[in-house]
Amino acid sequence: MTIDKEKLKNIVECLLYVSSKPIKSKNIASVIEDVTETDIKKTIIALAKEYDIQNRPVFIQKVAGGWRMATRKEYGRWVKKFYSTETTYNLSTAALETLSIVAYRQPITTTEVEDIRGVSSGGVLRGLFEKRLIKIAGRKESIGRPIIYRTTDKFLEYFGLESISDLPPLEELGIDDNIEELIDGEYKKEN
């Protein structure tokens, strides 16, 4: 690395500050000459420790496969008040339910979602797709080649997750046996 460590830290901090979404280490490295992705990761980790030690009102968070600056919870009410006019996603119960099914069962087809929910879900899936919380991930190799869905990086960002593996296990959520059977596709309606 030919760039001074302090200057590199300042550049990385500026890029994190101006970005409206998480930035991957490799993307930062691609704009700085003679710096590796490893150099960037080390710099971000050192910068994040600095923020923590100094107890700054913002911190550096690893989320959705990248890094971003975020506000500490204790300052959230003022930020929320300041940005009260900003567009947020108000997800209905049906949308949250459908999004949860996609998140835990991905890749998944519309029919599989509907089998689990027990109701038509095409409109809800379309809404989640328009909000860019889910994406088309291809087609299933079966009769009719139905479209399959997955969650997106925007989903991870929205829920503050680094990866899909950060979702809490169903058992931790207190999901009972009937629901687990339902999600496993083995649920049969009672007569």
C-alpha positions as CSV (number, residue, x, y, z in Angstrom):
1,M,0.0,0.0,0.0
2,T,1.5,3.3,-1.1
3,I,-1.1,5.6,0.4
4,D,-0.6,7.0,3.9
5,K,-2.8,5.1,6.5
6,E,-4.3,8.3,7.9
7,K,-5.2,9.5,4.4
8,L,-6.7,6.1,3.5
9,K,-8.8,6.2,6.7
10,N,-10.1,9.7,5.8
11,I,-11.0,8.6,2.2
12,V,-12.8,5.5,3.5
13,E,-14.7,7.6,6.1
14,C,-15.8,10.1,3.4
15,L,-17.0,7.3,1.1
16,L,-19.0,5.7,3.9
17,Y,-20.4,9.1,4.9
18,V,-21.6,10.1,1.4
19,S,-23.0,6.7,0.4
20,S,-26.8,6.2,0.8
21,K,-26.4,2.4,0.8
22,P,-23.9,-0.1,2.2
23,I,-20.6,-0.2,0.2
24,K,-18.6,-3.4,-0.3
25,S,-14.9,-3.3,0.6
26,K,-14.0,-4.3,-3.0
27,N,-15.9,-1.3,-4.4
28,I,-14.0,1.1,-2.2
29,A,-10.7,-0.6,-3.1
30,S,-11.6,-0.2,-6.8
31,V,-11.6,3.6,-6.6
32,I,-8.3,4.0,-4.6
33,E,-5.1,3.2,-6.4
34,D,-2.6,0.6,-5.0
35,V,-5.0,-0.5,-2.2
36,T,-6.3,-4.0,-1.7
37,E,-9.6,-5.1,-0.4
38,T,-7.8,-6.4,2.7
39,D,-6.4,-2.9,3.3
40,I,-9.9,-1.5,3.1
41,K,-11.4,-4.1,5.5
42,K,-8.6,-3.4,8.1
43,T,-9.1,0.4,7.7
44,I,-12.9,0.1,8.2
45,I,-12.5,-2.1,11.3
46,A,-10.0,0.3,12.8
47,L,-12.3,3.2,12.0
48,A,-15.3,1.4,13.5
49,K,-13.3,0.8,16.7
50,E,-12.3,4.5,16.8
51,Y,-16.0,5.4,16.6
52,D,-16.9,3.0,19.4
53,I,-14.0,4.2,21.7
54,Q,-15.0,7.8,21.2
55,N,-18.7,6.9,21.7
56,R,-19.7,8.9,18.6
57,P,-23.5,9.2,17.8
58,V,-22.9,7.3,14.6
59,F,-21.2,3.9,14.1
60,I,-20.0,1.8,11.2
61,Q,-22.2,-1.2,10.6
62,K,-21.7,-4.3,8.4
63,V,-24.9,-5.0,6.7
64,A,-26.1,-6.6,3.4
65,G,-22.6,-7.6,2.5
66,G,-21.2,-4.1,2.8
67,W,-20.5,-1.3,5.2
68,R,-22.5,1.8,6.1
69,M,-22.7,4.5,8.7
70,A,-25.7,4.3,11.0
71,T,-27.1,6.3,13.9
72,R,-27.0,4.9,17.4
73,K,-30.4,4.0,18.8
74,E,-30.4,6.6,21.6
75,Y,-30.4,9.3,18.9
76,G,-33.0,7.7,16.7
77,R,-36.0,9.7,17.9
78,W,-34.4,13.0,16.7
79,V,-33.3,11.5,13.4
80,K,-36.8,10.1,12.9
81,K,-38.4,13.4,13.7
82,F,-36.0,15.2,11.3
83,Y,-36.8,12.7,8.5
84,S,-40.5,12.2,9.3
85,T,-41.4,13.1,5.7
86,E,-39.0,10.5,4.2
87,T,-40.7,7.6,2.4
88,T,-40.7,4.4,4.4
89,Y,-42.2,1.0,3.7
90,N,-45.4,0.4,5.6
91,L,-45.7,-3.4,5.2
92,S,-49.1,-4.9,5.8
93,T,-49.5,-8.1,7.8
94,A,-49.9,-10.0,4.6
95,A,-46.8,-8.5,3.1
96,L,-44.7,-9.3,6.3
97,E,-46.1,-12.8,6.3
98,T,-45.3,-13.3,2.7
99,L,-41.8,-11.7,3.0
100,S,-41.1,-14.0,6.0
101,I,-42.0,-17.1,4.0
102,V,-39.8,-16.0,1.1
103,A,-36.9,-15.2,3.4
104,Y,-37.0,-18.6,5.2
105,R,-37.9,-20.8,2.2
106,Q,-36.0,-19.1,-0.7
107,P,-35.9,-19.8,-3.5
108,I,-39.7,-20.2,-3.6
109,T,-42.5,-20.0,-6.2
110,T,-45.8,-18.2,-6.0
111,T,-47.6,-21.5,-5.7
112,E,-45.4,-22.6,-2.8
113,V,-46.1,-19.3,-1.0
114,E,-49.8,-19.7,-1.5
115,D,-49.7,-23.3,-0.3
116,I,-48.2,-22.1,3.0
117,R,-50.4,-19.0,3.4
118,G,-53.5,-20.7,2.2
119,V,-54.6,-17.6,0.2
120,S,-53.7,-16.0,-3.2
121,S,-50.4,-14.2,-2.9
122,G,-49.6,-12.9,-6.3
123,G,-50.5,-9.3,-5.5
124,V,-48.5,-9.3,-2.3
125,L,-45.5,-10.7,-4.1
126,R,-45.8,-8.1,-6.8
127,G,-45.9,-5.4,-4.1
128,L,-42.8,-6.7,-2.5
129,F,-41.1,-7.0,-5.9
130,E,-42.0,-3.3,-6.6
131,K,-40.5,-2.3,-3.3
132,R,-37.4,-4.3,-4.3
133,L,-37.5,-6.4,-1.2
134,I,-37.7,-9.6,-3.3
135,K,-36.4,-10.4,-6.8
136,I,-36.9,-12.9,-9.5
137,A,-34.1,-15.5,-9.1
138,G,-34.9,-17.6,-12.2
139,R,-37.3,-20.4,-13.0
140,K,-37.9,-23.7,-11.3
141,E,-37.1,-26.8,-13.2
142,S,-40.6,-28.3,-13.1
143,I,-43.7,-28.4,-15.1
144,G,-44.6,-24.9,-16.3
145,R,-41.2,-23.5,-15.2
146,P,-42.7,-21.2,-12.5
147,I,-40.8,-18.1,-11.5
148,I,-38.8,-18.4,-8.2
149,Y,-38.2,-15.5,-5.8
150,R,-35.5,-14.6,-3.3
151,T,-34.9,-11.7,-1.0
152,T,-32.6,-8.8,-2.1
153,D,-29.8,-6.8,-0.6
154,K,-32.4,-4.1,0.0
155,F,-34.3,-6.6,2.2
156,L,-31.1,-7.2,4.2
157,E,-30.5,-3.4,4.5
158,Y,-34.2,-2.8,5.6
159,F,-34.0,-5.3,8.4
160,G,-30.4,-4.5,9.3
161,L,-29.0,-8.0,8.5
162,E,-25.5,-8.8,7.1
163,S,-26.8,-11.9,5.4
164,I,-29.8,-14.1,5.3
165,S,-28.1,-16.5,7.8
166,D,-28.6,-13.7,10.4
167,L,-32.3,-14.4,10.4
168,P,-33.3,-15.8,13.8
169,P,-34.0,-19.6,13.8
170,L,-37.8,-20.4,13.8
171,E,-37.5,-22.0,17.2
172,E,-36.2,-18.8,18.7
173,L,-39.3,-17.0,17.4
174,G,-41.5,-19.5,19.2
175,I,-42.9,-21.0,16.1
176,D,-45.1,-24.0,17.1
177,D,-45.1,-27.5,15.5
178,N,-48.1,-26.9,13.2
179,I,-46.4,-23.8,11.7
180,E,-43.1,-25.6,11.2
181,E,-45.0,-28.4,9.4
182,L,-46.7,-25.8,7.3
183,I,-43.4,-24.2,6.3
184,D,-42.0,-27.6,5.6
185,G,-44.9,-28.1,3.1
186,E,-46.3,-31.0,5.1
187,Y,-49.3,-29.2,6.6
188,K,-52.7,-30.7,5.7
189,K,-55.9,-28.9,6.2
190,E,-58.2,-30.3,8.8
191,N,-61.7,-31.4,7.6
